[in-house]
Amino acid sequence: MTHWIVAPVVLPALLAPFIVLAARYHIGIQRAFSVAGVLALIAIAAGLAWQVSAGTILLYQLGDWAAPFGIVLVGDRLSTLMVLLTSVLALFVLLYAIGSGWDDRGRHFHALFQFQLMGIMGAFLTGDLFNLFVFFEVLLIASYGLMIHAGGNARLRAGVQYVLFNLIGSTLFLFALGSIYAETGTLNMADLAQRAKLIGAEETAGIRVAAVLLLLVFAIKAATVPLHFWLPSSYAEAPAPVAALFAIMTKVGAYAIIRVYSMIFPPELEVTSGLHDVWLLPAALVSLAIGMAGVLAARKLDRLVAFSIIGSMGMVMVAIALFNPPGIAAALYYIVHSTLAGATLFLISDLVRTGRANLELLPQAPVAGTALTAGLFFTGAIAMAGLPPLSGFLGKLLVLEAAYGTDLVVWIWAVVLGSSLISILGFARAGSVLFWKAHSVEPQADGPALPRPAVLSYVAVGGLISLLAAHTVFAGQVHGYTTNIAAQLFAPEPYIATVLDTPGKLSKPKEEY
């Protein structure tokens, strides 16, 4: 048992109260400790990812209580990849928040930021469904505070909507957990993977209802149609660094679907057959189409970026819904890409906001920093639309290749290619209005002088774009690693044996406990 695996959860959990109690009135100290904490998280996450790269499963038993009775944290290739992605994203988001001054526009930004990281890290590392619910609530509670950071009526309304939708998801999650525990007597994922196979054909009603409820919960988190309505307003009204960090939160829903429906309810399991291709794939295709249609129809830049997140999640869910190793490998490659691209665009929208009176997609006079901001927007738009040479293009090719040979290959190719064309038109329209047509508008001589974005803000955005470039250059190595992750997911026996410490054995039926 290794203790390092609990560090990504414990470190931000300790930093947050320290910042509140010891540095609440000293923004400089808050910034220093917050950045240092995120840098430490990156180092820890990289170390964990290196340890599991050969296929090792890391286990931490809280209180030294063995599963399935105790709480366990589990590190494999999938969970450590997501932890590393979150840590790296958090660093650039934090740098942007500091450079732009967003962290000083309200109270407790850095403490809430750390609590948010704690919840996200715990959700990726937990090996228990109930503790997945607990970490969901931790990250959601922190996100409520971050949503309304710096105040404002529009932000408060969006925050209330965000709270209501996620409370519905939390309620459904509890119902699902109750049903699963009633049917199996456990909530440990490894234990459930064994017990679900023992359920007879005549006793499938309860566990099937639970599986459907869980899919609905995770679909809400992943903003999948028809459960996506909360995202556009919530993300568009949130402070830009918060919205950029939220780019990883929809991936928590995608991660949960991959984990639960590859281990506990795999496609070959008879009691839950049909959930993957009959329900999830059509919803994913509609999400992709609606998201990119929203990009074309958006009248404000922040809502355009929010709809692009829905579209990118639709692409991810299309690959996941195939539920074969190539599909999961393509989904994981695209998850990394869409997280970085979505966060980049949210930060760029704030750069535009700094130099304009508003984010309306209407011609306005050019302002200081327009040329550099326009170049960054052009690169981010190429990435999100999936044009060559950046990683979005390669990710879509991987998804199309994974879909080749399936029954719905024509529909998948048609929706993916059609939505790509629509997104190109939407981003091209926005870019031309924001930057090209601005030169035809005379600046107001008596208008207030708008500030130029801070250098650190440009550094943060440039760092994310550099990561997108690296994701493209090393696409072969990254896809090879995601292929290994998919292989490990579809052969969960080592994971189960490590968690339960019962290699080659099935866990005891519920009546024996």
C-alpha positions as CSV (number, residue, x, y, z in Angstrom):
1,M,0.0,0.0,0.0
2,T,1.4,3.4,-1.0
3,H,0.6,6.6,0.8
4,W,1.4,8.9,-2.1
5,I,-2.0,8.2,-3.8
6,V,-3.8,10.1,-1.1
7,A,-1.6,13.2,-1.4
8,P,-3.6,14.7,-4.3
9,V,-6.7,14.7,-2.0
10,V,-5.0,15.6,1.3
11,L,-2.8,18.5,0.0
12,P,-5.6,20.8,-1.3
13,A,-7.7,19.8,1.7
14,L,-5.0,21.1,4.0
15,L,-4.2,24.2,1.9
16,A,-7.8,25.5,1.7
17,P,-8.4,25.9,5.5
18,F,-4.8,27.2,5.9
19,I,-5.5,29.9,3.4
20,V,-8.8,30.9,5.0
21,L,-7.4,30.9,8.6
22,A,-3.9,32.2,8.2
23,A,-3.9,34.3,5.0
24,R,-7.5,35.5,4.4
25,Y,-6.4,39.2,4.3
26,H,-3.1,38.7,2.4
27,I,-3.8,38.1,-1.2
28,G,0.0,37.7,-2.0
29,I,0.4,34.9,0.6
30,Q,-2.7,33.2,-0.8
31,R,-1.4,33.3,-4.3
32,A,2.0,32.0,-3.3
33,F,0.7,29.0,-1.3
34,S,-2.0,28.3,-4.0
35,V,0.6,28.2,-6.8
36,A,3.0,26.2,-4.7
37,G,0.3,23.7,-3.9
38,V,-0.6,23.2,-7.6
39,L,3.0,22.8,-8.5
40,A,3.3,20.1,-5.8
41,L,0.2,18.5,-7.2
42,I,1.7,18.3,-10.7
43,A,4.9,16.7,-9.3
44,I,2.9,14.1,-7.3
45,A,0.5,13.4,-10.2
46,A,3.5,12.9,-12.6
47,G,5.1,10.5,-10.1
48,L,1.9,8.5,-9.7
49,A,1.4,8.4,-13.5
50,W,5.0,7.1,-13.9
51,Q,4.4,4.4,-11.3
52,V,1.3,3.0,-13.0
53,S,2.6,3.4,-16.6
54,A,3.7,-0.2,-16.7
55,G,0.2,-1.4,-15.6
56,T,0.7,-1.4,-11.8
57,I,-2.4,-0.8,-9.7
58,L,-1.8,1.5,-6.6
59,L,-4.0,1.0,-3.6
60,Y,-4.5,3.1,-0.4
61,Q,-6.8,1.8,2.4
62,L,-7.9,4.6,4.7
63,G,-7.5,3.5,8.3
64,D,-6.0,0.3,7.0
65,W,-9.5,-1.1,6.6
66,A,-9.6,-3.6,3.7
67,A,-12.2,-3.4,0.9
68,P,-15.1,-3.8,0.6
69,F,-15.6,-2.6,4.2
70,G,-13.2,0.3,4.2
71,I,-12.7,3.3,2.0
72,V,-10.1,2.8,-0.7
73,L,-8.3,5.0,-3.2
74,V,-7.1,3.3,-6.3
75,G,-4.6,4.6,-8.9
76,D,-4.4,3.0,-12.4
77,R,-3.5,4.5,-15.8
78,L,-6.9,6.1,-16.3
79,S,-7.2,7.8,-12.9
80,T,-3.6,9.1,-12.8
81,L,-4.0,10.5,-16.3
82,M,-7.0,12.5,-15.2
83,V,-5.3,13.6,-12.0
84,L,-2.3,14.8,-14.0
85,L,-4.5,16.6,-16.6
86,T,-6.4,18.4,-13.8
87,S,-3.2,19.5,-12.1
88,V,-1.6,20.9,-15.2
89,L,-4.9,22.7,-16.2
90,A,-5.2,24.1,-12.7
91,L,-1.7,25.7,-12.9
92,F,-2.5,27.8,-16.0
93,V,-5.9,28.7,-14.8
94,L,-4.5,29.9,-11.5
95,L,-1.8,31.9,-13.3
96,Y,-4.5,33.6,-15.4
97,A,-6.6,34.3,-12.4
98,I,-3.6,36.0,-10.7
99,G,-2.5,37.9,-13.8
100,S,-6.0,39.2,-14.6
101,G,-6.9,40.0,-11.0
102,W,-9.9,37.8,-10.9
103,D,-8.8,36.2,-7.7
104,D,-9.0,39.5,-5.9
105,R,-12.5,40.5,-7.1
106,G,-14.2,38.4,-4.4
107,R,-13.4,36.6,-1.2
108,H,-11.9,33.1,-0.7
109,F,-11.2,32.4,-4.3
110,H,-8.0,30.4,-3.6
111,A,-9.5,28.4,-0.7
112,L,-12.5,27.5,-2.9
113,F,-10.1,26.7,-5.8
114,Q,-8.2,24.2,-3.5
115,F,-11.5,22.6,-2.3
116,Q,-12.5,22.2,-5.9
117,L,-9.3,20.5,-6.7
118,M,-9.8,18.2,-3.7
119,G,-13.2,17.1,-5.0
120,I,-12.1,16.5,-8.5
121,M,-9.0,14.5,-7.4
122,G,-11.0,12.4,-5.1
123,A,-13.6,11.6,-7.7
124,F,-10.9,10.4,-10.0
125,L,-9.1,8.3,-7.4
126,T,-11.9,6.8,-5.3
127,G,-12.7,3.1,-5.7
128,D,-16.1,3.3,-4.1
129,L,-19.4,4.6,-5.5
130,F,-20.6,6.2,-2.3
131,N,-17.3,8.1,-2.0
132,L,-17.7,9.1,-5.6
133,F,-20.9,10.7,-4.5
134,V,-19.2,12.4,-1.6
135,F,-16.4,13.8,-3.8
136,F,-19.0,15.0,-6.3
137,E,-20.7,17.0,-3.5
138,V,-17.3,18.4,-2.4
139,L,-16.5,19.7,-5.8
140,L,-20.0,20.9,-6.4
141,I,-20.1,22.9,-3.1
142,A,-16.8,24.6,-4.0
143,S,-18.0,25.2,-7.5
144,Y,-21.2,27.0,-6.2
145,G,-18.9,29.5,-4.5
146,L,-16.6,29.9,-7.5
147,M,-19.6,30.4,-9.8
148,I,-20.8,33.5,-8.0
149,H,-17.3,34.9,-7.3
150,A,-17.2,38.7,-7.7
151,G,-21.1,38.8,-7.6
152,G,-23.6,40.2,-10.0
153,N,-27.3,39.4,-10.7
154,A,-26.7,37.4,-13.9
155,R,-24.0,35.3,-12.2
156,L,-26.3,34.7,-9.2
157,R,-29.2,33.6,-11.4
158,A,-26.9,31.2,-13.4
159,G,-25.5,29.9,-10.1
160,V,-29.0,29.1,-8.8
161,Q,-29.8,27.2,-12.0
162,Y,-26.5,25.4,-11.7
163,V,-27.3,24.4,-8.1
164,L,-30.8,23.2,-8.9
165,F,-29.7,20.9,-11.7
166,N,-26.9,19.4,-9.7
167,L,-29.1,18.9,-6.7
168,I,-31.4,16.9,-9.0
169,G,-28.4,14.8,-10.1
170,S,-27.3,14.3,-6.5
171,T,-30.8,13.1,-5.5
172,L,-30.8,10.6,-8.4
173,F,-27.3,9.5,-7.4
174,L,-28.5,8.6,-3.9
175,F,-31.5,6.7,-5.3
176,A,-29.1,4.7,-7.5
177,L,-26.8,4.0,-4.6
178,G,-29.7,2.8,-2.5
179,S,-30.9,0.5,-5.2
180,I,-27.4,-0.9,-5.8
181,Y,-26.8,-1.6,-2.2
182,A,-30.2,-3.2,-1.7
183,E,-29.4,-5.6,-4.6
184,T,-25.7,-6.3,-3.9
185,G,-24.9,-5.3,-0.3
186,T,-21.8,-3.3,-1.4
187,L,-20.8,-0.1,-3.1
188,N,-17.1,-0.9,-3.7
189,M,-16.5,-0.9,-7.4
190,A,-14.3,-3.9,-7.5
191,D,-16.7,-5.9,-5.3
192,L,-19.6,-4.7,-7.5
193,A,-17.9,-5.9,-10.6
194,Q,-17.9,-9.4,-9.2
195,R,-21.4,-9.4,-7.7
196,A,-23.1,-7.9,-10.7
197,K,-22.1,-11.1,-12.7
198,L,-23.8,-13.3,-10.1
199,I,-27.3,-11.7,-10.4
200,G,-29.7,-14.1,-12.0
201,A,-31.8,-13.3,-15.1
202,E,-35.0,-13.3,-13.0
203,E,-33.6,-10.6,-10.6
204,T,-32.4,-7.9,-13.0
205,A,-35.1,-5.3,-12.5
206,G,-33.5,-3.5,-9.5
207,I,-30.0,-3.5,-10.7
208,R,-31.1,-2.3,-14.2
209,V,-33.0,0.6,-12.7
210,A,-29.9,1.5,-10.7
211,A,-27.7,1.3,-13.8
212,V,-30.1,3.6,-15.7
213,L,-30.2,6.1,-12.8
214,L,-26.4,6.2,-12.6
215,L,-26.2,6.8,-16.4
216,L,-28.6,9.7,-16.0
217,V,-26.5,11.2,-13.2
218,F,-23.3,11.0,-15.1
219,A,-25.0,12.3,-18.2
220,I,-26.0,15.4,-16.2
221,K,-22.4,15.9,-15.1
222,A,-21.2,15.4,-18.7
223,A,-23.9,17.8,-20.1
224,T,-25.3,15.2,-22.5
225,V,-28.6,16.0,-24.3
226,P,-31.3,16.2,-23.0
227,L,-29.6,17.0,-19.7
228,H,-27.4,19.8,-20.9
229,F,-29.6,22.9,-20.3
230,W,-27.7,24.0,-17.2
231,L,-24.3,24.4,-18.9
232,P,-24.5,27.3,-21.4
233,S,-25.7,30.0,-18.9
234,S,-23.7,28.6,-16.0
235,Y,-20.4,28.5,-17.8
236,A,-21.0,31.7,-19.8
237,E,-21.7,33.7,-16.6
238,A,-19.0,32.2,-14.5
239,P,-15.7,34.1,-14.1
240,A,-13.4,33.2,-16.9
241,P,-10.8,31.3,-14.8
242,V,-13.7,29.4,-13.1
243,A,-15.2,28.4,-16.4
244,A,-11.8,27.3,-17.7
245,L,-11.4,25.0,-14.6
246,F,-14.9,23.8,-15.2
247,A,-13.7,22.4,-18.5
248,I,-12.5,19.4,-16.5
249,M,-15.7,19.0,-14.6
250,T,-17.8,17.7,-17.5
251,K,-14.9,15.2,-18.0
252,V,-15.6,13.9,-14.4
253,G,-19.0,12.6,-15.8
254,A,-17.3,11.1,-18.8
255,Y,-14.7,9.4,-16.5
256,A,-17.4,8.0,-14.3
257,I,-19.2,6.5,-17.3
258,I,-16.0,4.9,-18.5
259,R,-15.1,3.5,-15.1
260,V,-18.6,2.2,-14.1
261,Y,-19.7,0.9,-17.4
262,S,-16.5,-0.8,-18.3
263,M,-16.0,-2.5,-14.9
264,I,-19.4,-2.9,-13.2
265,F,-21.8,-2.9,-16.1
266,P,-19.8,-3.8,-19.2
267,P,-21.5,-4.2,-22.6
268,E,-21.4,-8.0,-22.3
269,L,-23.3,-8.1,-19.0
270,E,-26.8,-9.3,-19.8
271,V,-28.6,-7.5,-17.0
272,T,-27.7,-4.0,-18.4
273,S,-27.5,-4.8,-22.1
274,G,-28.6,-2.1,-24.4
275,L,-27.7,0.9,-22.3
276,H,-24.6,1.7,-24.2
277,D,-25.7,1.6,-27.9
278,V,-29.5,2.0,-27.6
279,W,-29.5,5.1,-25.3
280,L,-26.1,6.6,-24.9
281,L,-24.9,6.7,-28.6
282,P,-28.0,8.6,-30.0
283,A,-27.9,11.1,-27.1
284,A,-24.2,11.7,-27.8
285,L,-24.8,12.3,-31.5
286,V,-27.6,14.8,-30.7
287,S,-25.3,16.5,-28.1
288,L,-22.7,16.9,-30.8
289,A,-25.1,18.4,-33.3
290,I,-26.8,20.7,-30.8
291,G,-23.5,21.9,-29.4
292,M,-22.1,22.9,-32.7
293,A,-25.4,24.4,-33.9
294,G,-25.2,26.6,-30.8
295,V,-21.7,27.7,-31.8
296,L,-23.2,28.9,-35.1
297,A,-26.2,30.6,-33.5
298,A,-24.5,32.2,-30.4
299,R,-24.7,36.0,-30.1
300,K,-22.1,36.3,-27.4
301,L,-18.6,34.9,-27.4
302,D,-18.8,33.3,-23.9
303,R,-22.0,31.4,-24.9
304,L,-20.3,30.3,-28.1
305,V,-17.5,28.8,-26.1
306,A,-20.0,27.2,-23.7
307,F,-21.9,25.5,-26.6
308,S,-18.5,24.3,-28.0
309,I,-18.0,22.5,-24.7
310,I,-21.4,20.7,-25.2
311,G,-20.3,19.8,-28.7
312,S,-16.9,18.5,-27.6
313,M,-18.6,16.4,-24.9
314,G,-20.9,15.0,-27.6
315,M,-17.8,13.9,-29.5
316,V,-16.3,12.3,-26.4
317,M,-19.6,10.5,-25.6
318,V,-19.8,9.2,-29.2
319,A,-16.4,7.5,-28.7
320,I,-17.3,6.2,-25.3
321,A,-20.7,4.9,-26.4
322,L,-18.9,2.6,-28.9
323,F,-17.5,0.7,-25.8
324,N,-14.7,-1.0,-27.6
325,P,-11.0,-0.5,-26.9
326,P,-10.4,1.8,-30.0
327,G,-13.4,3.9,-29.0
328,I,-12.3,4.4,-25.4
329,A,-8.7,5.1,-26.5
330,A,-10.0,7.8,-28.9
331,A,-12.3,9.2,-26.2
332,L,-9.4,9.6,-23.8
333,Y,-7.2,11.3,-26.4
334,Y,-10.0,13.7,-27.2
335,I,-10.8,14.3,-23.5
336,V,-7.3,15.7,-23.1
337,H,-7.6,17.8,-26.2
338,S,-11.1,19.2,-25.5
339,T,-10.2,20.1,-21.9
340,L,-7.2,22.1,-23.0
341,A,-9.0,23.7,-25.9
342,G,-12.1,24.6,-23.9
343,A,-10.1,26.2,-21.1
344,T,-8.1,28.1,-23.7
345,L,-11.2,29.6,-25.3
346,F,-12.7,30.6,-22.0
347,L,-9.6,32.5,-21.1
348,I,-9.4,34.1,-24.6
349,S,-12.9,35.2,-24.2
350,D,-11.9,37.1,-21.1
351,L,-9.0,38.6,-23.0
352,V,-11.5,39.9,-25.5
353,R,-13.7,41.2,-22.6
354,T,-10.8,43.1,-21.2
355,G,-10.5,45.2,-24.4
356,R,-14.1,45.6,-25.3
357,A,-17.2,46.9,-23.7
358,N,-19.0,43.5,-23.9
359,L,-18.8,40.1,-25.6
360,E,-21.6,40.7,-28.1
361,L,-20.7,39.4,-31.5
362,L,-21.1,42.8,-33.1
363,P,-18.4,45.0,-34.7
364,Q,-16.7,47.3,-32.3
365,A,-13.7,49.5,-32.4
366,P,-10.3,47.7,-32.1
367,V,-8.6,48.0,-28.8
368,A,-5.1,47.4,-27.4
369,G,-3.8,43.9,-27.7
370,T,-6.2,43.0,-30.5
371,A,-3.6,41.5,-32.8
372,L,-2.2,39.1,-30.2
373,T,-5.6,38.2,-28.9
374,A,-6.8,37.5,-32.4
375,G,-3.9,35.2,-33.1
376,L,-4.7,33.2,-29.9
377,F,-8.4,33.0,-30.8
378,F,-7.5,31.8,-34.3
379,T,-5.4,29.0,-32.8
380,G,-8.0,28.1,-30.2
381,A,-10.8,28.0,-32.7
382,I,-8.8,25.7,-35.0
383,A,-8.2,23.4,-32.1
384,M,-11.8,23.3,-31.0
385,A,-13.3,23.0,-34.6
386,G,-11.0,20.1,-35.3
387,L,-9.0,21.5,-38.2
388,P,-5.5,20.4,-39.0
389,P,-2.8,20.5,-37.9
390,L,-3.8,20.6,-34.2
391,S,-4.9,17.7,-32.0
392,G,-8.7,18.2,-32.5
393,F,-8.3,17.0,-36.1
394,L,-6.3,13.9,-35.0
395,G,-8.9,13.2,-32.2
396,K,-11.8,13.3,-34.7
397,L,-9.9,10.9,-37.0
398,L,-9.5,8.5,-34.1
399,V,-13.2,8.6,-33.3
400,L,-14.1,8.1,-37.0
401,E,-11.7,5.2,-37.2
402,A,-13.1,3.6,-34.0
403,A,-16.7,3.9,-35.4
404,Y,-15.7,2.2,-38.7
405,G,-17.3,-1.2,-39.0
406,T,-20.1,-0.5,-36.4
407,D,-23.8,-0.6,-37.3
408,L,-24.2,3.2,-37.1
409,V,-21.0,4.2,-38.9
410,V,-22.9,6.2,-41.5
411,W,-24.8,8.2,-38.8
412,I,-21.6,8.8,-36.8
413,W,-19.5,9.9,-39.8
414,A,-22.3,12.2,-41.0
415,V,-22.9,13.9,-37.7
416,V,-19.2,14.3,-36.9
417,L,-18.3,15.7,-40.3
418,G,-21.4,17.8,-40.5
419,S,-21.0,19.3,-37.1
420,S,-17.3,20.0,-37.8
421,L,-18.4,22.1,-40.8
422,I,-21.0,24.0,-38.7
423,S,-18.4,24.7,-36.0
424,I,-15.9,26.0,-38.5
425,L,-18.6,28.4,-39.8
426,G,-19.5,29.5,-36.3
427,F,-15.9,30.2,-35.2
428,A,-15.1,31.9,-38.5
429,R,-18.1,34.2,-38.1
430,A,-17.2,35.1,-34.5
431,G,-13.5,35.8,-35.4
432,S,-14.4,38.0,-38.4
433,V,-16.9,40.0,-36.3
434,L,-14.6,40.4,-33.3
435,F,-11.3,41.2,-35.1
436,W,-11.7,41.7,-38.8
437,K,-14.7,44.0,-39.0
438,A,-13.5,45.9,-35.9
439,H,-11.2,47.9,-38.2
440,S,-14.2,49.3,-40.0
441,V,-15.5,50.9,-36.8
442,E,-14.2,54.3,-35.7
443,P,-13.1,54.4,-32.0
444,Q,-15.0,56.8,-29.8
445,A,-12.8,59.7,-28.9
446,D,-14.6,60.4,-25.6
447,G,-14.9,56.8,-24.6
448,P,-13.2,55.4,-21.6
449,A,-9.7,53.9,-22.1
450,L,-9.9,50.1,-21.8
451,P,-6.9,48.4,-20.3
452,R,-4.6,46.0,-22.1
453,P,-4.6,42.4,-20.8
454,A,-1.8,41.6,-18.4
455,V,1.3,39.8,-19.6
456,L,0.8,36.9,-17.2
457,S,-2.7,36.4,-18.7
458,Y,-1.1,36.0,-22.1
459,V,1.5,33.6,-20.6
460,A,-1.2,31.4,-19.2
461,V,-3.1,31.2,-22.5
462,G,0.1,30.6,-24.4
463,G,1.0,27.8,-22.0
464,L,-2.3,26.0,-22.7
465,I,-1.8,26.5,-26.5
466,S,1.7,25.0,-26.1
467,L,0.2,22.0,-24.4
468,L,-2.2,21.6,-27.4
469,A,0.8,21.7,-29.7
470,A,2.6,19.1,-27.6
471,H,-0.5,17.0,-27.6
472,T,-0.4,17.1,-31.4
473,V,3.4,16.5,-31.8
474,F,3.3,13.5,-29.4
475,A,0.0,12.2,-30.6
476,G,1.4,8.8,-31.4
477,Q,2.8,8.3,-27.9
478,V,-0.3,9.7,-26.2
479,H,-2.6,7.5,-28.3
480,G,-0.4,4.5,-27.5
481,Y,-0.8,5.3,-23.8
482,T,-4.6,5.7,-24.1
483,T,-4.7,2.4,-26.0
484,N,-3.0,0.8,-23.0
485,I,-5.5,2.4,-20.7
486,A,-8.4,1.0,-22.7
487,A,-6.8,-2.5,-22.7
488,Q,-6.5,-2.2,-18.9
489,L,-10.1,-1.2,-18.6
490,F,-11.4,-4.1,-20.6
491,A,-9.3,-6.5,-18.5
492,P,-10.2,-5.4,-14.9
493,E,-9.1,-8.6,-13.2
494,P,-5.8,-7.1,-11.8
495,Y,-7.7,-4.0,-10.6
496,I,-10.2,-6.2,-8.8
497,A,-7.6,-8.5,-7.4
498,T,-5.5,-5.6,-6.0
499,V,-8.5,-3.9,-4.4
500,L,-10.0,-7.0,-2.8
501,D,-6.7,-8.8,-2.3
502,T,-8.5,-12.0,-3.5
503,P,-6.8,-13.1,-6.7
504,G,-8.7,-15.7,-8.5
505,K,-11.7,-15.6,-6.1
506,L,-15.2,-14.2,-6.2
507,S,-16.4,-12.2,-3.2
508,K,-18.8,-13.7,-0.8
509,P,-22.6,-13.3,-1.4
510,K,-24.4,-10.6,0.6
511,E,-25.9,-13.1,3.0
512,E,-22.4,-14.2,4.3
513,Y,-21.5,-10.8,5.7
